[in-house]
Amino acid sequence: MGQENFEQTIKDFILETSSTTSQLAEYSEDFVEYLQKTSNEIYELASKEWMEILSLRAPEPVEKLSLEAIQAGIAFVFQLHPATKYKNFLNKTLVSYRSNDETYFLDLNLQESQWLYYFQETKTIEQLELLLETGKMSEQELWNLIFDWIKKEIIYCSHL
């Protein structure tokens, strides 16, 4: 984009977008969407950087169960980790997640992104089993996805 074009884009954004908040960080979130006017590449890059900021600033879950607690038989539910952020682009869903104080990115296919949306609300094992009856994913594929996402801290388990 170049320094000169970037500065002009910022000026245009400020002139065209009135602030509805006293927080500069919240106001700058609208800048990411404004960049969609420039190019898809710049918009995707800015979105990725903003998602990283949000992931790093998100709180850690308070009632996150350990693997030992789950294996001990404590009733639990699945939840989307607060540091998991996602954005839909033309051909993909981009996910940012935090694991061990580092932010990572993952491109999801359509089926995986549908599961990500599903975990926006707390889910029990029984609710997952009902969805398996649709036949869109095998039980083994779903459990592999869930274990991978728990390991990456995209989702987590908490008390029922």
Secondary structure by P-SEA (a helix, b strand, c coil): ccaaaaaaaaaaaaaacccccccccccaaaaaaaaccccaaaaaaaaaaaaaaaaaacccccccccaaaaaaccbbbbbccccbbbbbcccbbbbbbbcccbbbbbbbcaaaaaaaaaacccccaaaaaaaaccccccaaaaaaaaaaaaaacccccccc
